[in-house]
Amino acid sequence: MRAHEAGALHADIGHKAPQWLRAPRDPNDLVAALWSTTAKKNGEGALEVGGVDVRELVAEHGSPAYVLDEDDFRARARAFKHAFKDFDVYYAGKAFLCTTVVRWVMEEGLNLDICSGGELAVALRAGADPKRLGFHGNNKSVPELARALDAGVGRIIVDSQHEITRLIDLARERSVVAPVMIRVTAGVEAHTHEYIATAHEDQKFGFSITSGAAFEAVARVNESPELELLGLHSHIGSQIFDSSGFEVAAKRVIALHARVSDELGVDMPELDLGGGFGIAYTTQDDPSDPAQLATEMGKIVEHECRAFGVDVPKVSIEPGRAIVGPAMCTVYSVGTVKEVELDAGAARTYVSVDGGMSDNIRAALYDADYSCTLANRYSDTAPTLARVVGKHCEAGDIVVKDEFLPSDVQPGDLIAVPGTGAYCRSMASNYNHVPRPPVIAVKDGHLRVVVRRETEDDLLLLDMGAAQ
């Protein structure tokens, strides 16, 4: 599960296509499940998203560029809102956040998860209703908590006894009551990468149910007049494709919910089971649709509440990357193409693009797989197995480990990578002092920049010796 600490180059990835990857009959075709709903190839073989030809987008705004499909984003938000009509749905700000996206989230009737003072600042600047915000984080600072209380954030998910103490003190100073949920760990191993599995015992988040720490935290919050106990919060991980882990987690969390009712005489009104639902990055991924997830999770909650003899509380879920992930792709320009001879007469085609691990760290960090397509023209050549790599001075700077591209791919071509809406721009860096790409929203043939491209001047503004 863990990526090699020296980068993906050192992982056991071989020089053959992985078993799940099949050579396409036509490398120009899009695999629809991997792309936003408006993405298509036009008559010249160029990629269009939201009715915008990416060749025109790059000509006007350069590359790399994140392309955000507004219709697709809104449709996925509505699908979760409709499917989980009896639940509260929280969009994951950490996946991707800007003021435009906050407004879309609010307009579509979703709530918003934030986990830092910066994310709170974006939400407030966008005019979000503070009551529809949930504030996560295992180490929220005193200034962050103070700002959340002053803004009237709807719920603060506490993660440690130190945080409870800070919140009590801050609420007392302000003569307010802080709405609190208790983050608990249910001891469930989600079938995902170990760095994004968050409910097993040996990790930084939450209070353990097994050790009794969670009940102690609940009792302390309940006894504190400065705090309002809303309920329990559980999150088992991210990029999850089935509901089996939620079934085990719900059983343990609702058991604690029932114990609180029995022993403390408190009927907590809310319960958050997290989410972290998966998306299709490649053809090996098979995510569930919102309706199926809603049916399964609704049955799980009702069954466990009935078994423990408690009323069903107001349940919240957090789809995670499932809304914005598929709604965005990244467009790159090819700089070089290199055929590298390997052992036993094998070879690999390296296609170097003008971005890389500074705009998508997930391949290096999680050994994540992505797909891609030639985005600027039609090719009638046979497919060849290629590796798309970035421009950074790092052997592990791989964008797409394995994909079939037309064998005539050449400098100046455009390559588009789907499924880059979540944790790509939000985790982007300035490694090698490379400015971060813009985010360009597209809809009905029109485009608008929602996050502008960074410039070298932006980088130098932070360098206090630059003006000397």
C-alpha positions as CSV (number, residue, x, y, z in Angstrom):
1,M,0.0,0.0,0.0
2,R,2.8,2.4,0.8
3,A,4.7,4.3,-1.9
4,H,8.5,3.9,-1.9
5,E,10.0,6.7,0.2
6,A,12.4,7.5,-2.7
7,G,9.6,8.0,-5.2
8,A,7.6,6.0,-7.7
9,L,10.7,5.3,-9.8
10,H,11.8,2.8,-7.1
11,A,8.5,1.0,-6.7
12,D,8.0,-2.4,-8.3
13,I,6.2,-1.1,-11.4
14,G,7.9,-3.0,-14.1
15,H,7.9,-2.1,-17.8
16,K,4.7,-3.9,-18.9
17,A,1.2,-2.7,-18.7
18,P,-0.6,-3.6,-15.4
19,Q,-3.0,-6.5,-15.8
20,W,-6.1,-4.2,-15.5
21,L,-4.9,-2.0,-18.4
22,R,-6.0,-3.1,-21.9
23,A,-4.7,-1.7,-25.1
24,P,-7.6,0.2,-26.7
25,R,-8.8,-0.4,-30.2
26,D,-8.7,3.3,-30.8
27,P,-6.5,5.4,-28.5
28,N,-8.5,8.5,-29.5
29,D,-11.6,7.3,-27.6
30,L,-12.5,8.6,-24.2
31,V,-13.5,6.2,-21.4
32,A,-16.7,8.0,-20.4
33,A,-16.6,6.8,-16.8
34,L,-13.3,8.6,-16.1
35,W,-14.4,12.0,-17.4
36,S,-16.8,14.8,-16.5
37,T,-20.2,14.4,-18.3
38,T,-19.7,17.1,-20.8
39,A,-16.2,15.9,-22.0
40,K,-16.1,14.7,-25.6
41,K,-13.8,14.6,-28.6
42,N,-14.9,16.8,-31.5
43,G,-14.6,16.1,-35.2
44,E,-10.9,17.0,-35.2
45,G,-10.2,14.7,-32.3
46,A,-9.7,17.6,-29.8
47,L,-11.1,17.4,-26.3
48,E,-14.0,19.7,-25.5
49,V,-15.2,20.2,-21.9
50,G,-18.3,22.3,-21.1
51,G,-18.4,23.1,-24.8
52,V,-14.9,24.6,-24.7
53,D,-12.2,23.3,-27.0
54,V,-9.1,22.8,-24.8
55,R,-6.9,24.0,-27.7
56,E,-8.6,27.4,-27.5
57,L,-8.4,27.4,-23.7
58,V,-4.6,26.7,-23.8
59,A,-4.0,29.3,-26.5
60,E,-5.7,31.9,-24.3
61,H,-4.6,30.9,-20.8
62,G,-1.5,28.6,-21.3
63,S,-0.8,25.2,-19.8
64,P,-0.9,23.4,-17.5
65,A,-4.4,24.3,-16.6
66,Y,-7.1,22.7,-14.4
67,V,-10.4,22.7,-16.3
68,L,-13.5,22.6,-14.0
69,D,-16.8,21.5,-15.5
70,E,-19.4,23.5,-13.7
71,D,-22.4,21.5,-15.0
72,D,-20.8,18.3,-13.9
73,F,-19.9,19.6,-10.5
74,R,-23.4,20.9,-9.9
75,A,-25.0,17.6,-11.2
76,R,-22.9,15.5,-8.8
77,A,-23.8,17.8,-5.9
78,R,-27.5,17.5,-6.8
79,A,-27.2,13.8,-7.1
80,F,-25.9,13.5,-3.5
81,K,-28.4,16.0,-2.2
82,H,-31.3,14.1,-3.8
83,A,-30.1,10.6,-3.0
84,F,-29.4,11.5,0.6
85,K,-32.5,13.6,1.0
86,D,-32.9,12.6,4.7
87,F,-29.2,13.3,5.5
88,D,-27.1,16.4,5.6
89,V,-24.5,16.4,2.9
90,Y,-21.1,18.1,3.6
91,Y,-18.8,19.0,0.7
92,A,-15.2,18.4,1.5
93,G,-13.4,21.8,1.2
94,K,-10.0,20.1,1.5
95,A,-10.6,18.4,-1.9
96,F,-10.8,21.7,-3.7
97,L,-11.9,25.1,-2.5
98,C,-12.3,28.5,-3.9
99,T,-14.9,31.2,-3.5
100,T,-16.7,30.2,-6.7
101,V,-17.0,26.6,-5.5
102,V,-18.2,27.6,-2.1
103,R,-21.0,29.6,-3.8
104,W,-21.9,26.5,-6.0
105,V,-22.0,24.3,-2.9
106,M,-24.3,26.8,-1.1
107,E,-26.6,27.2,-4.1
108,E,-27.0,23.5,-4.5
109,G,-28.1,23.1,-0.8
110,L,-25.0,21.3,0.5
111,N,-23.1,22.1,3.7
112,L,-19.3,22.6,3.8
113,D,-16.5,20.9,5.7
114,I,-13.5,23.1,6.4
115,C,-10.3,22.1,8.4
116,S,-8.2,25.3,8.7
117,G,-8.4,29.0,9.2
118,G,-7.6,29.5,5.6
119,E,-10.5,27.4,4.4
120,L,-12.8,29.2,6.9
121,A,-11.6,32.5,5.4
122,V,-12.5,31.4,1.8
123,A,-15.9,30.2,3.0
124,L,-16.7,33.5,4.7
125,R,-15.3,35.6,1.8
126,A,-17.7,33.7,-0.5
127,G,-20.6,34.6,1.7
128,A,-21.3,31.0,3.0
129,D,-23.9,30.6,5.8
130,P,-21.7,29.9,8.9
131,K,-24.3,27.6,10.3
132,R,-23.7,25.3,7.3
133,L,-20.0,24.9,8.1
134,G,-18.4,22.1,9.9
135,F,-14.9,22.7,11.3
136,H,-12.6,19.7,11.3
137,G,-8.9,19.3,12.3
138,N,-6.8,17.5,14.8
139,N,-4.9,20.6,15.9
140,K,-7.0,23.7,15.5
141,S,-5.3,26.7,16.9
142,V,-6.7,29.1,19.5
143,P,-7.1,31.8,16.8
144,E,-8.8,29.4,14.5
145,L,-11.3,28.3,17.1
146,A,-11.9,31.9,18.2
147,R,-12.6,32.9,14.6
148,A,-15.0,29.9,14.2
149,L,-16.9,31.0,17.3
150,D,-17.0,34.6,16.3
151,A,-18.3,33.6,12.9
152,G,-21.0,31.3,14.3
153,V,-19.8,28.1,12.7
154,G,-22.5,25.5,12.9
155,R,-20.4,22.7,14.3
156,I,-16.9,22.2,15.6
157,I,-15.6,18.6,15.5
158,V,-13.3,18.2,18.5
159,D,-10.4,15.9,18.3
160,S,-8.6,16.0,21.6
161,Q,-9.0,16.9,25.3
162,H,-6.7,19.9,24.7
163,E,-9.1,21.2,22.1
164,I,-12.1,20.8,24.4
165,T,-10.2,22.9,27.1
166,R,-9.4,25.6,24.5
167,L,-13.0,25.7,23.3
168,I,-14.4,25.9,26.8
169,D,-12.2,28.8,27.6
170,L,-12.9,30.7,24.4
171,A,-16.7,30.1,24.7
172,R,-16.6,31.4,28.3
173,E,-14.7,34.5,27.3
174,R,-17.4,35.2,24.6
175,S,-20.4,34.2,26.6
176,V,-21.5,31.8,23.9
177,V,-22.2,28.1,23.6
178,A,-20.0,26.2,21.1
179,P,-21.8,23.5,19.1
180,V,-19.6,20.4,19.3
181,M,-19.4,17.0,17.7
182,I,-16.9,14.3,19.0
183,R,-14.6,12.8,16.4
184,V,-14.3,9.1,17.3
185,T,-12.2,6.2,15.9
186,A,-14.2,3.0,15.4
187,G,-11.3,0.7,14.9
188,V,-12.3,-0.1,11.3
189,E,-9.7,-0.7,8.6
190,A,-11.0,0.9,5.3
191,H,-9.8,-0.8,2.1
192,T,-7.8,2.1,0.9
193,H,-4.3,3.5,1.1
194,E,-2.9,3.5,4.7
195,Y,-2.4,7.3,4.5
196,I,-6.0,8.0,3.8
197,A,-7.5,5.3,6.2
198,T,-8.6,7.3,9.2
199,A,-10.6,5.1,11.6
200,H,-8.1,2.5,12.7
201,E,-6.6,3.0,16.2
202,D,-2.9,3.8,15.3
203,Q,-3.4,7.3,13.7
204,K,-3.8,10.9,14.7
205,F,-7.6,11.5,14.4
206,G,-10.2,11.3,17.1
207,F,-11.0,9.6,20.4
208,S,-10.9,5.8,20.6
209,I,-14.2,4.0,21.3
210,T,-12.3,0.9,22.3
211,S,-10.2,2.5,25.0
212,G,-13.0,4.5,26.5
213,A,-11.5,7.8,25.5
214,A,-14.5,8.6,23.3
215,F,-17.0,8.2,26.1
216,E,-14.9,10.3,28.5
217,A,-14.8,13.1,25.9
218,V,-18.6,12.9,25.4
219,A,-19.1,13.1,29.2
220,R,-16.8,16.1,29.6
221,V,-18.5,18.0,26.7
222,N,-21.9,17.1,28.2
223,E,-20.9,18.5,31.6
224,S,-19.6,21.8,30.2
225,P,-22.2,24.5,30.0
226,E,-20.0,26.3,27.5
227,L,-20.5,23.5,25.0
228,E,-23.5,22.0,23.2
229,L,-23.1,18.3,22.6
230,L,-24.5,17.6,19.1
231,G,-23.3,14.0,18.5
232,L,-20.6,11.7,17.3
233,H,-18.5,11.9,14.2
234,S,-16.8,9.0,12.5
235,H,-14.8,8.9,9.3
236,I,-13.2,5.6,8.1
237,G,-11.1,6.9,5.2
238,S,-11.2,8.0,1.6
239,Q,-11.5,6.5,-1.9
240,I,-13.9,3.8,-0.5
241,F,-16.0,1.8,-3.0
242,D,-18.4,-0.2,-0.8
243,S,-20.5,0.2,2.4
244,S,-19.1,-2.8,4.3
245,G,-16.7,-0.6,6.4
246,F,-19.6,1.8,7.2
247,E,-21.6,-1.2,8.5
248,V,-19.0,-2.1,11.1
249,A,-18.3,1.5,12.0
250,A,-22.0,2.4,12.4
251,K,-22.5,-0.6,14.7
252,R,-19.7,0.6,17.0
253,V,-20.6,4.3,16.8
254,I,-24.3,3.7,17.4
255,A,-23.4,1.4,20.3
256,L,-21.6,4.4,21.9
257,H,-24.5,6.7,21.0
258,A,-26.8,4.2,22.9
259,R,-24.5,4.0,25.9
260,V,-24.5,7.8,26.2
261,S,-28.3,7.8,26.2
262,D,-28.4,5.0,28.8
263,E,-25.7,6.2,31.2
264,L,-25.8,10.0,30.8
265,G,-29.4,10.4,29.9
266,V,-28.5,12.3,26.8
267,D,-30.1,11.8,23.4
268,M,-27.6,13.3,21.0
269,P,-29.5,14.7,18.0
270,E,-26.9,14.2,15.3
271,L,-24.6,11.5,13.9
272,D,-22.0,11.8,11.1
273,L,-20.7,8.7,9.4
274,G,-18.2,10.4,7.2
275,G,-18.0,9.1,3.6
276,G,-14.9,9.5,1.5
277,F,-16.6,7.8,-1.4
278,G,-14.4,6.7,-4.3
279,I,-14.2,7.8,-7.9
280,A,-12.9,6.2,-11.1
281,Y,-9.4,7.3,-11.9
282,T,-8.8,4.3,-14.2
283,T,-10.8,1.4,-15.6
284,Q,-9.9,-0.7,-12.6
285,D,-12.1,1.5,-10.4
286,D,-15.9,0.8,-10.0
287,P,-17.5,3.4,-7.7
288,S,-21.1,3.2,-6.4
289,D,-23.6,5.8,-7.4
290,P,-25.1,8.1,-4.8
291,A,-28.5,6.4,-4.9
292,Q,-27.0,3.0,-4.1
293,L,-24.9,4.4,-1.3
294,A,-27.8,6.3,0.2
295,T,-30.0,3.1,0.2
296,E,-27.2,1.0,1.8
297,M,-26.2,3.5,4.4
298,G,-29.8,4.3,5.3
299,K,-30.5,0.7,5.9
300,I,-27.4,0.3,8.0
301,V,-28.3,3.2,10.3
302,E,-31.9,2.1,10.7
303,H,-30.9,-1.5,11.5
304,E,-28.3,-0.5,14.1
305,C,-30.5,2.1,15.8
306,R,-33.3,-0.5,16.0
307,A,-30.9,-3.1,17.4
308,F,-29.7,-0.7,20.1
309,G,-33.2,0.7,20.8
310,V,-32.5,4.3,20.0
311,D,-34.2,6.8,17.7
312,V,-32.5,7.5,14.4
313,P,-30.6,10.8,14.8
314,K,-30.1,13.4,12.1
315,V,-27.4,11.7,10.0
316,S,-24.7,13.5,8.0
317,I,-22.4,12.2,5.3
318,E,-19.3,13.6,3.6
319,P,-18.9,12.4,0.0
320,G,-15.3,13.7,-0.1
321,R,-13.7,13.6,-3.6
322,A,-16.9,12.2,-5.2
323,I,-18.3,15.6,-6.2
324,V,-15.3,17.6,-7.5
325,G,-12.9,14.8,-8.4
326,P,-14.5,13.7,-11.7
327,A,-15.5,17.3,-12.5
328,M,-12.0,18.5,-13.3
329,C,-9.2,17.5,-15.7
330,T,-5.7,18.9,-16.2
331,V,-4.4,19.9,-19.6
332,Y,-0.7,19.8,-20.2
333,S,1.6,20.5,-23.2
334,V,4.1,17.9,-24.3
335,G,7.7,19.1,-24.3
336,T,9.7,16.0,-25.1
337,V,9.1,12.4,-26.1
338,K,11.9,9.9,-25.4
339,E,12.1,6.2,-26.1
340,V,14.1,4.5,-23.3
341,E,15.5,1.0,-23.8
342,L,15.0,-1.4,-20.9
343,D,16.1,-4.9,-20.3
344,A,15.2,-7.9,-22.5
345,G,14.8,-5.7,-25.5
346,A,11.8,-3.9,-24.0
347,A,11.4,-0.1,-24.2
348,R,9.3,2.6,-22.7
349,T,8.0,5.8,-24.2
350,Y,8.4,8.8,-21.8
351,V,6.2,11.7,-22.6
352,S,7.3,14.8,-20.6
353,V,4.8,17.6,-19.9
354,D,5.0,21.1,-18.6
355,G,3.6,20.3,-15.1
356,G,4.0,17.3,-12.8
357,M,4.2,16.7,-9.1
358,S,3.8,20.4,-8.3
359,D,0.3,20.3,-9.6
360,N,-0.5,16.6,-8.8
361,I,1.5,15.1,-6.0
362,R,-0.9,12.1,-5.6
363,A,1.1,9.8,-7.9
364,A,4.3,10.3,-5.9
365,L,2.6,10.5,-2.5
366,Y,0.1,7.6,-2.8
367,D,1.4,5.7,-5.8
368,A,-1.9,6.8,-7.4
369,D,-2.9,5.7,-10.9
370,Y,-4.3,8.1,-13.5
371,S,-5.4,7.9,-17.2
372,C,-4.9,10.4,-20.0
373,T,-5.7,11.2,-23.6
374,L,-4.2,13.0,-26.5
375,A,-6.3,16.2,-26.4
376,N,-5.5,18.4,-29.4
377,R,-5.9,16.2,-32.5
378,Y,-7.0,12.9,-34.0
379,S,-4.3,10.2,-34.6
380,D,-4.5,7.2,-36.9
381,T,-1.4,5.5,-35.5
382,A,-1.4,2.4,-33.3
383,P,-1.4,2.8,-29.5
384,T,1.8,2.5,-27.6
385,L,2.4,2.1,-23.9
386,A,3.6,5.4,-22.5
387,R,4.5,7.0,-19.2
388,V,3.6,10.7,-18.8
389,V,6.1,12.4,-16.6
390,G,6.6,15.9,-15.3
391,K,9.3,18.6,-15.6
392,H,10.6,18.5,-12.1
393,C,14.0,17.5,-11.0
394,E,12.8,14.3,-9.3
395,A,12.8,10.8,-10.7
396,G,9.5,10.1,-9.0
397,D,7.8,12.9,-10.9
398,I,5.3,10.8,-12.7
399,V,1.9,12.0,-13.8
400,V,0.5,8.8,-15.4
401,K,2.4,5.6,-14.8
402,D,0.9,3.6,-17.6
403,E,-1.4,4.5,-20.4
404,F,-1.8,3.8,-24.1
405,L,-1.3,6.9,-26.3
406,P,-1.0,7.2,-30.1
407,S,2.5,6.2,-31.1
408,D,3.0,9.5,-32.9
409,V,2.6,11.7,-29.8
410,Q,5.1,14.6,-30.2
411,P,6.2,17.9,-28.7
412,G,3.5,20.5,-28.9
413,D,0.7,18.0,-28.4
414,L,-1.8,18.4,-25.5
415,I,-2.3,15.7,-23.0
416,A,-5.4,15.8,-20.7
417,V,-5.6,13.8,-17.4
418,P,-9.1,13.2,-16.0
419,G,-10.2,13.0,-12.3
420,T,-7.9,15.7,-11.0
421,G,-10.5,17.8,-9.2
422,A,-9.7,16.4,-5.7
423,Y,-6.4,17.0,-3.9
424,C,-4.5,18.2,-6.9
425,R,-4.8,22.0,-6.9
426,S,-5.4,21.9,-3.1
427,M,-2.1,20.0,-2.5
428,A,-0.2,21.8,-5.2
429,S,3.2,23.3,-4.4
430,N,5.9,25.5,-5.8
431,Y,8.5,22.7,-6.0
432,N,11.4,23.9,-8.2
433,H,9.8,27.4,-7.9
434,V,7.2,26.4,-10.5
435,P,4.1,28.6,-10.3
436,R,0.8,26.8,-9.7
437,P,-1.7,26.5,-12.7
438,P,-5.0,28.3,-12.9
439,V,-8.4,26.8,-12.4
440,I,-10.7,27.6,-15.3
441,A,-14.4,26.9,-15.1
442,V,-16.2,26.0,-18.3
443,K,-19.9,25.9,-19.1
444,D,-22.0,26.2,-22.3
445,G,-19.1,27.1,-24.4
446,H,-17.8,29.8,-22.1
447,L,-14.9,29.8,-19.8
448,R,-13.9,32.0,-16.8
449,V,-10.8,31.9,-14.6
450,V,-11.8,31.1,-11.0
451,V,-8.3,30.8,-9.6
452,R,-5.7,32.7,-11.7
453,R,-2.3,31.3,-12.6
454,E,0.5,32.1,-10.2
455,T,3.4,34.1,-11.6
456,E,7.1,34.4,-10.8
457,D,6.2,37.8,-9.3
458,D,3.9,36.0,-6.9
459,L,6.7,33.8,-5.8
460,L,9.2,36.7,-5.4
461,L,6.7,38.7,-3.3
462,L,7.3,36.2,-0.4
463,D,11.1,36.4,-0.7
464,M,12.1,39.3,1.6
465,G,15.5,39.6,0.0
466,A,14.2,39.9,-3.6
467,A,14.0,43.6,-3.5
468,Q,17.6,44.1,-2.3
